[in-house]
Amino acid sequence: MGVDWQSAMLKIFSRKDTTAVDQLFARRVRRLGRAQAIVSPILEDVRKKGDRALVSYARQFDGLKGRSVRIPPSRLLEAQESLPKPFLSALNVASRQIRLFSERQMPKSWNRRFGDGVVLGQEVRPLNSVAAYIPGGRYPLPSTLMMTVIPAQTAGVRIISAASPTPSSETLGTAGYMGVNNFFHMGGAQAIAAFAFGTETVPRADRIVGPGNIYVAAAKKLLAGTVGIDFVAGPTEIFLIAADGNPRYIAADILAQAEHDTDAAAVLLTTSKRLARRVQREVARQLETLPTGKVASKAIVRNSAIILTGSLDEAVEISNRFAPEHLVLYDENLLDKIENAGSIFLGPWSPEAAGDYASGPNHVLPTGGVAKLRGGLSVLDYIKVISVQRLQPEGLRRLAPAIVTLARAEGLEAHARSVEIRLDD
């Protein structure tokens, strides 16, 4: 594979080496500014010219041969019928787990009495139209189609669309299996623009979800507000906290993350020098036979490390400060101390790869510290929770003094009078 494995050794340094820690944790700034300048005219072109511009860009960047970006449902069904039985069986298992988890997350409508004459509640309503972006580059990700579509179906979204550049046969077959009839052969900024503005062929979405490359991220950032988005995703990352554990398992988890992308980051936080050295050796050993080793080794050298900490509490503090996308805790007792993480994996039998495919929670997760603000994609991203209030005369009389006083304090006299006029009748 042409990789110098000795030079691809995972770095080990102490928490006290603040320079090394700071360099490692400096946010890997994606060149969004430059990407935004590149995609901005594409977004405007699709907004103005619709399908004409979209098809032109799809032919230029996505390998489109036909006259339309829409893939006929019949082709999706053909792809589904040609799926190998083991792959179809895997879809059955994974989709069931994801659906069960999404159903459990779904909030319910309710109403109840809050004192005499006041009934309050909420109504849960789905978004009308959503769109899922499915990567199709180095690694086509049909699993992302399940992760983005199943929560939308659980929420009751009426129009569900998906797009992928150069979609693989597995992705097309998964779309047929999922019943996604609005599937489009398009990618990059042009796909985001099509969903944000709508074209003659592509329905406008209320929200666009799913990961993508830097141009997809730049387009989503520029169009946030014109259309709802999940978040602007950056390079993938994993933290592992362990005082002890099987070095083979830990090394395998590190490499599973590193093989995604040369910008991926994998960090082990441990109190054990012995474990650190064993994991370092094991990573190098497993790299020797890893088919994706060229990518993984670059991620190991550029962005990954083992950090020796004085205590597990110190490891937790570092992790909370970074807010990793994925967090593996070998000691389940640390769970209550975790404040920031996209998704948490407890114990040695919970590899991050399980979450990528089949355990149930979503694998579309916040990166780059966004986990300080929100968790991963869920059914909650596809719904609106609408508050409802119904006051009876006795309820309004009870609350009137507070309402009128606060309204006049704010100088909003009509607000106050709208209450008093009812009490004067």
N, C-alpha and C positions, 0 to 999 in steps of 0.2 A: 504493500500500500504506500510505500515511500514515506513513512512517518518515522522520525527519530524519536523512539519511545522514551529514551532516557531524558531527552529534553522536554518531554511532555509530562514530567512528574508533577503531581499536585503539590503546590507550595504548602509548607507548614510554618506558621509563625504565631507568636504570643499575642494575646490581647493587649499586652503592654507596649507592643510595637505600634504605636498610634499612627505613624506615618503609613505603614503597610495597610492597616485597617482602613484608614481614610481613603487611601488610593483604591482599595478594593470596593469600598462602599460609595465612592463617588458615582453618582448616577451616570450610567452609560447613556450619555445624551445622544439620542437619535437625531440625525440631521433633519429635523422636522421643518426648520426654516427653509432650507434649500428644497426639500420635497414639496412644501406648500407652494413655493414659487413655480415649481414644475407642474403641479396638478391644477393650479388655479385656472389657467386658460382652458384646460380640459373640462372642468366643471362648468364653466360658462358656456363652452361650446355645446355640451350636451343639454344644458338648460335652454339654449336658444334654438337648437336645431333638432333636438329629440333623436329619433331613431337614425336619421341620416348621419349624425355625428357618432352616435353610439356604435353603429355597425362598422363605420370606418375605423374607429379605434379598436374594436374587437378583432377586425381583420389584421390590423397592424400589430397589436400586442398579444392577442389571445389565440391566434391561429384559427379564427373563424373562417370557414369556407363558404357557408351558405349566405342567404340574403337576409336572414333574421337571426337574432340572438336567442329566440325562444326555442327550446328543445321540445318537440311534440311529446305529449304524454305517452303515445304509443311506443316511442323510442325508449322511454324510461321503463315501461313495462317489459319491453324486450330485454333490456339490460337486467332487470330484476329476475326474469326467467332464466337468464344465463349465469346467475350467480352460483358459485360452487356451494354445495350443500354445507360444508363446514362454515363458510362465511355466513350463509343464511341462518344457520343455527346460532352463530355468534350474535347476529343482529337480533334474533329472538330473545336471547338472554339479556343482552345489554339494554335493548329498548324497554323491556319489561321493568328492569331495575330503575332506569331513568324515569319512566312514567310513574312508578310507585312513589319514588322520592318526590317528584313534582306534584303529585296529587296530595301528598302529605304537607307540602309547603303551601298549598293554595289556601289563602284566607277566605273566610266566609262572610256573607252579609249577615247583619244582626241589628236588632234594636232593643232598647230596654229603657225603663223609667229612671230618670235622674231627679228624684224629688217630685213633689206634687205638681202635676200639670206640665211636665217636661219629658218628652220621649225623644231620645237621641239614638242614632244608629249609623250604619254604613252600608252602602251598596257596592258590590264588587262587579266591575264591568271590564270586559277585555278590550284591548286596542282593536281597531278595525282591520289594520293592515300592517304586517311586519315583514322584514326582509332579512335573510341570513346570508352572510358572506362566508363561503367555504373555501379555504386555501387550496391551491392546486399546483403548488410549485414543486420543490424538491420532494416533499412528502404530501401526496393527496390525503385529505383527512375526511373520509366518509363518517368517521365518528363525530366530527363537529356538526355534521348535518343532523344527527340524532340529538346532540346536546342543545342545538338551537331550535329545532323544530318541535320536539316533544313537549317542552314547557309551553310553547305557543299553542299547541293543540290542547294541552291540559287546560290552559286559560280560556279557551274558546275563541281564539282569534279567527276571524272569518276568512281573511285573505293572507295566506302564507306563501311567500316567495323565497327563492334561493338562487344564488349565482355562484359560479366557479369558473376561473380561467382554466382552459384545457381540462375539463372534468374527466376523471378516470372512469372506467367501466364500473368499478365498485361504488363510486360516488353516484353515478347515474342509477345504478341498480338499487342503492339505498334510498334514493329519492322516490323511485317507483314503489319500493317497499313501504315507505313512510306516507305514500299518497300525496306527495308534493307535486302538483300539476304545473305550478308556475316556476319552472326551472329555466335558467338562462345561462348561455355560454358567454360569459363576460367576466372581466375581472378588473382589478386596479381602481383608479380614481373614476373611470368611466362607469363602472358598475355602481359605485356609491352615488354618483351624480344621477344615474338613471333612477335609482330607488328614492333619492331625495326629492327629485322634481317630477318624476313620472315621465313616460314617453308614450308614443302611440302603442307600443307593445308592452312596456314594463309598467305595472301598477305602482303608483306612489305609495311609499311606506310611511307609517307613523313613526316607526323606530327601525333602525338598522343595527343588527347585532353580529358578533362573530369576529375572530381575529384576522389579521392580514399583514401584508408587508408594510414598509414605511410609507408607501404612496397611498395605500388604503388608510393607514392611520392619519396621514396628513389630510386626506379628503374628509374623513370623519370629523376631524378637529375643525376644519374650515366650515363644515356644513352643520355642526352642532347648533341647534337653535332653529335652523330651517327644518331639520328632522331630528327626532330623538335618536340618541346613540346609547350603547351600553357604557363604553369607556374607550379611551385611546390606549391601545395595548402596545407595550414595548417588548424587548427580549424576555424570554421565559427565564424563570429562576426557581431554585429550591434551596431551602435551609434544612439541615438535619441537626438535631440536638441529641447527643448520646454520651453518657458516661461509660457505657459498655455496650457490646453488641457484636453481632457476627460481621466481621470486616468484609466478607464476600457480599452480604446483603447490602451493606452501606455503599460499597464501591459500585455495585450494580445500579443502585438508585441514583448515584451521582452521574454515572455514565448515561443512564436513561434520560436524564435531563440535558446533559451536555451534547447528545447527538442531535438535538433539535436544530441547533443553529450555532454558528461560531460565536455569536454574541450571548449565548446562554450562560447562566451562572449557576454554579453548584457549590455550596458552602457547608462544611461540617463544623459544628461547634462542639467541642469536647473538653472534658477535664483530664483526659487520659492521654499521656504521651505515647504509651504503648499502643492504644487503639489508633491514634493518629498515624503512627509509623506503619502499622499493619494495613490500614486503609490506603495509605499512599502506595504501598507495594502492590496491593490488590488492584487498585485502579490501573497501574502500569501493566500488570499481568493481563487483566481483562481487555485492555486496549489492543493487545497484540493480535487478538482474534476477532475484534469487533469490525464488521463490514463498514460501519459508519465512523470508523476510527479517525479518518482525516478531519471530519467536522468536529467530532467530540474532543480530539486532542487540542485543537485550537481553542475551544471553549475552556478546557481545563487550564491551559497555560495563561490565557488572557484574563479570564474573569472568575476563576474558581480558586478555592483554598481550603485548608483546614486551620481553624483558629483555636488555639489552646486558651481556655478560660480558667479562672481561679475557682469558679463554682458554677453549678447549673443555673443559679439565679442570675449570674453575670451573663451567661449564654442567653437566657430568656430576655434580659434587658437589651442585648445587642439585636436579637431577633425582632423584638417589638419596635426598635428604632428603625430597622430596615423595612419592616412590614412585607415579608416575602409572599410571593404568589403561592408557593407550596411550602408547607412546614411539616416535617416528620418529627414526631416526639417519641423517642424510645421509652421514656418514662412518662406514663400516662398521668402521673400525679402533677405534672407541670401544666396540664391543660388549663386549670383555673387562673394561671398567671399570664396566659397569652392574651394580649389585647389586640394585636394586629396580624392578620394572616388572611390570604385568599381562601385557602382550604387546608385543613389539618388532617394528618394521617397518624393514627395512634398505634404504637407498638410495631414489632418487627414483621408482623404478617400483614401490614397495610402498605404495600408499595404504592408509590405515586402513580405508577402505570395502571393500577386498578381503577383509580379515579379518572384516568384518561379515557377509559373504555367502558367499564361495565359495572362498577359498584353502585352508581346511581347519582351522586352529586355531580354538579356540572363541572366540566373541565375548561370552560371559558371563564378565565379568572383575571383579576386586576394585577398589574405589574407595576414596577417602578415606584413603589410606595403608595399607590392608590388604595391598597388594602387598609390604609389608615382611615379611609372614608367609606368604603363599602366592601361587601363580599362579592362572590362570583355571580355569574348570570343565574337567574332563577325564574320561576313562574311569576315572581313579583315584577319583573321587567316587562311583562306583557299585559298587565292589568292596570286599571285605575280604581282607587278606593275613594268613593264619593260619600262625603258625610251627609247625613239627613237629620233634620230637626223639626219636631212638631210640638208647638206650645199651645196649651189650653189657656183660657182666660186666667185661671188661678196661677198658672206657671208664669205668665207674663207679668202679672201683678207682683209676684214674689221677686222677680229679677229686675223689675222696672227701676227701682231706686239706683241700683248699680249701673244699669244701662244709661239712664238719663244723666247721672253724675259724670260718668266717664265721657259721654258724648260731648257734654258742654265743656268739660275740661279740655277737650281737643278742639273746641270751637266749631263743632259740627251740629249746629242747631236743628237742622232738618232731621238728623238722626234722632235727637231727643224728642222732637215733636211727633215723629212717626210712632213712637211708643205712647206718648201722652194722649194722642188723639183717640187711641183705642180705649184707654182707661177712662176718658171723659164721657164716652157713650153710655 
